[in-house]
């Protein structure tokens, strides 16, 4: 991925680990051990922060960010326990995506004390990075961190989105990042009140019901509108947030669509890591573009949210019993994405493969004149991966068979982020 001073190749994982070590951030420990060590080292400040965290967990409107950013050492200790696993997984996804950022401009909204942005800035010396956060102590530490790392391509500002755009002099960014920011930003009057547009309704039975109830109430959110003004025409907005239910994730996507941002499910992902309590966490990472595509279907959003759980239940997505496969395939409300037929040159028979979508459920159905039947069921959010496999399979088949194929409706392919070949 990159090289160190001895010109030795290192992996993305090694680079991230070396970065955290360099800035003095270790790993998490068991909660009881963490609080004991924190109090021993930082005394009253640790107790005040602990009280703040407890109050926040009890639903009180308190701000832990000023407290946690009193000193670099204290901020690093808190980050090691609560943030490193999340940031490490996010950074690993980012590095593996291999973004082309040379001579680009990158903005992080809610950068806190600069851990993630400084990490990325070390990899792209020709890229201009800007981090904004309303917490002045956090920005002070972010600047200290950048100075310690001798970064000259990054700046940090005390600002919210609305104050930043007033001072940005019409600057636009090619990439805008936010990590666990917008679920907090929108929660204030948008998620946790039964009288607001983002409230969860117990009267709905399905994600489609919730969508139909929400769409008429969906309004343009000012902070998201500002974000679109800061994003270049070909730019990307990447957000990692705690959308715990499929309803909240769908509403988040709908709010972005309201201001002209289209979510690419194929580019989005799920960030997996072990939380501070030791339990596994999964956060949706959503990627948005300025686009005029039709809104995502609720079932496609559901397929994205359900994917991690779906693939863990292996008995449900590969059906090799011929009668069961044919029965389920016949019951699907099918929309065809791809079809190919192979007539084998040795006279052994004909094979047909059909790939499609039935609401949020993708399928690949393979049959043969020998009586073979196999059905693979997957969330529609990952059908674009299967589409690449179709090209490979057809390429191999042409050596031993006469092959004909066709792709489905271009509008359907576009909705699922599948390139037409």
N, C-alpha and C positions, 0 to 999 in steps of 0.2 A: 504494500500500500504506500508506504513512505520509507525514508531512510534516516538512520541516525548518523551521528558524526563519523562513525566507522564505515559508512556506506553499506550497512547491513540491512537487508530488507526485513521489515517487521509487519506483522498483521495489524488489522484494525483494532483487534482486542488488545494487543500489546501496546499500541499507541495510546489508547484510552487509559490503560492502567498506568503507563508511564506519566501521562499528563496529570492524573489525579495525585500520583506520588510527588510530582514536581511541585504542585501547588499546596501540598500538605494536607490532603484529604484522604482518609483511610476508608474502611468499610464499616458496616453496621454491626452491632452486637445485640444481645438480648435486651429487651426494653428495660428490665429492672437493673441490669448492669449499666446500661447507658445513663440512666438518670442518676445512679449512684456516683458514677465517675464524673458526670457533668457537674454535680453539686460539689464534689470534692475539689475539682479544679477551678470552678468559676463562682462558687458560693451563692450569694444573693441573686446574681443575675440568672443563674440556672433555676433557682426557685421561682423567680418572677416569670421566666419563660414557661416553666412547667405549669404554673397556674393559668397562664394565658392559653396554652394548648388545651388544658382541661376545660376551660370556659368555652373555648371554640367548639370542642367536641360536644358540649352540652347545648349548642345552638346559640350561644351569645355572640353578638356582633363585636368581636375584638380583633385587633390587628397585631399578629405576632411578628410582622416583618421588621418593624423598628427595633424590637427587642433582640431579635436573632442576629441583627447586623450591627451590634455595638462594637465588635472588634473582628478582625480577620480570623483570629484563632477561634472565637466563639462561633462565628458564621460557618467556619469549616467543620467544626464539631457537629453542628446541627445538620449541615449538608451531608456529612458522612452517614448519619443515621436515617435521615428522612428523604434525601434527594438523590444520592449518588446512584442507586440502583435504577431509578427512573431515568436519570440523565444518561447513564451509561447505555441503557437499552435504546434510548432515543438517538444518541450519537452513533451507536453501532448501525442502526437502520440508515441514518443519514449518510454515513461513510460508505456503506454498501450500495447505496443508490448511485454513487459516483456522479454527483451533480457537477456540471460544468460552470464554475463560478468565477473564473478568471475575468477581471475587469468588470465585474458585476457589482451591484449594491444590495446589501442584505440588511434587513431590519429585524430585531427581536423585540417584540412587544411584551412587557413584563419580564425584563431580563434578570431581575433580582440582582444578585451580586456578581453576575457575569461569568459564571462557571462554564455554561455551554457555549456562549458566544466567543469567549476567549479561546476555547478549545478549537472551534472551527476556524477562527481567525489565524491560528498558528499554521494551518494547512494551506491557506490561500492568501499569501502575502500581497497579491495584486488586487485583492478584492476589498472594497470599502464596507466595513461593518459598523452598524449603529445599534446601540441598545438603549431602550427607554424604560423607565420605571418611575412611579410616583414617590417611591420611598427614597428619601435623600441619603440616609445612612447606607442603604444597599448600593446606591450609585457610587458613593464614596469608596466602598470596598471594591467595587467593580473596577474603578479607575486604578486603585492600588494594585489589583491583580494584573491588569493590563500592563502597568508600568513594570512590575516584577518580571513579567514574561517578555518585556522589551517589544511589545506590539506597537507598531506605528500606524497600523491600518484600521484602528478601531477607536470609537468614541462612545461615551456614555452620557446620557442626559436625564435629568430629573424632569419627567414629563408624563402626561397622560396622552392618549391619542388625539384628543381635541386640542390640547395646548401644543402638542408637537406639530400638528399640521399647520397651525398658525405661524410657526417659526421655521417651517421646512422649506419655504421659498419654492414651492411646487416641485420639490424633489420627489422622484418616484423610485421604487425599489423593485428589483427583479425577483427577490425572495423575501417573504415576511414569515417569521417564525413566532409561535407562541406555545409555551409549555405550561400546562395546568394554570391557565390564566382566565380563559373565557367562561369556564363553568362557575368561577367565583364572581367574575364581573357581571354575568347575566343573572346570577342567583339573587342579587339584590333587587327584588321586586319582579323577577321574571320566572323564577323556578319554585320558590318556596312559599308562595302565597296562593291560596285557593282562588283568589279573585283575578289572577293575572293570566296572560296569554300562554305562559309556559307551564302552568300547573298541570299535574298529572290528574287525569279524570278516572275515577273508579267506575264510571258508568260505561266505559268502553270495554268491548270483549276482544278486540284485536288491534293490531297496529294500523290497519286500514281505517277502523272506526276512529281511532285517535287522530289520524291524519285528517280525515274528513271534518272532525270537530275543530281541529287546530287551524286549518288553512283559512277559513273565513276570518279568524281572529289575528292572523299573522300580520305584524306591522314591521315597518322598517326600523331596524335598530341603529341608532346614531353611530355607535362605535364601529359597527361593521361597515356602515356607509363611508366613514372616514377612512377605514382600512382600504376600501376599494379605490379611493382617490389616491392613496399612497402606492398602490400596486401598478406596475407597468402593464402594458397591454398583453404582453406574453408572460407575465410574472406568475408565480405560484404563492399561495398562502397555505402554510402547513401548521396545523394546530393539533396538539396533544391535550386532551381534556378528559375529565372524569364523567363521561356520559354513562352512568351506571345501567340505564335501561334502554331498550330499543326505542322507546317513546322519546326520551330526551335526545338521543342521537338523531332521530328523524327530525325533531323540531330544530335542532342545531343546523342541520342541513337546509331545512326550509327557510330559516332566517337568513342564511347566506344566499340562497337562491333569490330571496326577496330583493337583495341589493345587487344582483347580477353576477354572483359567483356560483360556478357549477362544480359540484363535487365529483371527482374521479374516483370511483370505488376501486378501479383496477390499480391506481397509484397509491391508494390509502392502505393502511395496515393496522395491525393490533400490536401494541407494545406490551411485552410480557416481562415481568420482573418480580422479585420478592420484596414485599413491602416492609416497613419498619417493624411490623409486628411478627414478621416471619412468614406471613401468609402470601400466596401468589396473587398478583394483581394483573389485570389486563385493561389497558387504556386505549380507546380508539384514537388513531392518528389519521386525521382527515386531510386530504389534499384538494385545494380549490383552485380553479382557473377562472379568468374572465371569459365567459363563453355564452353563447345563445342557445345551447342545447336545451331540449325539453327537460323539465324537472325529473329527477330520479323517481322511480316508483317506490312506494312504501315497502313492497316485498323485496326489492333489491337492497334497500337499506337493512332490512331484517336479515337478509342472507349474509351481509357483511358482518353484522353484529353477532350472528349465530355461528359464524364459521369456526372459531376456535373450539366451541363445544361440539359442533357437528363432527369434525374430523377425529375427535377423541372417541367417538362411538362408532368404531370401525364396522360393526355388524350391520349398520344401516346404510352404508353408502356403496357397498359392492354386493350385488345380488347375482349369484351364479346358478341358482336353481332355475331351470328353463321356464317352468310353468309360472313361478312367482314373478320372474322378470317380465314375461309377456303380459301377465295380468296387470302389474303395476304400470307398465308402459302404456297399455291400452287405456288406463284410467286417467292418465295425465292430460291436462289442458295444454296441449303442445304448441309451441312456436318454434319452427325449425331455424337453426342457425347455420348448419352445415350438413352436407350429405356426400358420401362417396360410395361407389360400387366397384368391386374388384372381381373380374372374371378371370380365374387363374388359368395360365397358359397350359398347365399339365392336365387340364380337364377335371381337376378335383372338386370344382364347384364354384359357387359365387358367394361373396361376402358383402354385406351392406353395413354401413356405419352411419348413424344419424346422431347429431348433437343438437340440442335445443334447450329451451327454457320453458318452464311451466310455473308462472308467477315467480316466486323467489327461488325455485328449485331448478337447478340445471341437471341435465341428463345426457349420458352418452350410451346409446343402445346399439349393440352389435349383434347381427344375426347372420346365419349362413344356411345354405341349402342342405347342409348335413344335419340340420336340426339344432345347431348351437344357438344359445341365447345368453346374453350377459347385459346387465343393466348397472351402470354406475350413476349414483345420485350425488350431487355436490351442490353447494350454495351457488347461486348465479353470480355472486361477486367474484368468483375465481374461474369463470368460464373462459376468460381471456387467456389463462394459462393453458387450458385444454386446447384452445384454438391453435396455439403453436405446435402442439403435439399432432394435430391433424395434418399439418403440412409435412411434418417429419414422416408420419405413417404413410402418407400418400407417396412421398419420395421413395421410400423403401419398396412400396408395392409395385411401382411401375416397372421394376426389374423382373417381376415374375407374373404380372397380370396386366390385363387391359383395364385401365382405370378411367372412370368418368366421375366428375364431382361438380358441385355447385354450392354457393353460399346463399344465405337467406336475405331477408329484407335489410337493406343498408341502414335504415333508421333503427332497427332492432340491434344491429351490430354496433352502431354508434352509441346507443344507450348503454351497452355492456362493455364499451371501450375495446371492441374487437376490430382490428384493422382488416379491411376487405382486401383479400389476396386474389 
